[in-house]
């Protein structure tokens, strides 16, 4: 099976447009309302080849030649992933990944490199990269990595949405109701909660009933689960 070499020019690819003062900093190819593949590679031919491959996969592609241009445009509100060259003209891909982490940009990263080392790959994966691919890479493994990254992104977004919903529900509680909830989570009975807070058993019952109504739950197990923050799950293990 013939391997797709990223450094080989495709005869069907148009030459990359010149970027002048009025031109956008990125090449954008959008087949429709789709996840976004952010490509950061200073090699014009590779950018074009990746664009063609990823658009055929149904993705919108935003391609950049430098980390500075990419950081000026990146937006993680849309689902997607980042295909990042390890060596860029203005900084290394590893440094850019650290910058993304510092900015809480949670898009999964796929590293591409022509001369990576094992320590470099380990550092990238420990920092949250989905995978580390060595150029030249075949289309199959590359697309498999992209699908994996998009699955990681979808899972992360669902987790964040659940957490946002959890926090919004908790914000409905009054200060006293939150005190009662915290003590319920600690395993205290209504009588014990009353003693701690200096309120009657009946008042505790009323607070608990209101808590259950506001949080839209019916069991103590669900109450405890909602009150406790979920275990942190980073992107790509981050």
Secondary structure, DSSP 8 states (H G I E B T S, - for coil): -----TTS--TTS-------TTS-SSEEE--SS--EEEEE-S-HHHHHHHHHHHHHTT-EEEEESSHHHHHHH--TTSSEEEEEESB-SSSBHHHHHHHHHHTT---EEEEEESS--HHHHHHHHHTT-SEEEESS--HHHHHHHHHHHHHHHHHHHHHHHHHHHHHHHHTTS-HHHHHHHHHHHTT--HHHHHHHHT--HHHHHHHHHHHHHHHT--SHHHHHHHHS------GGG-
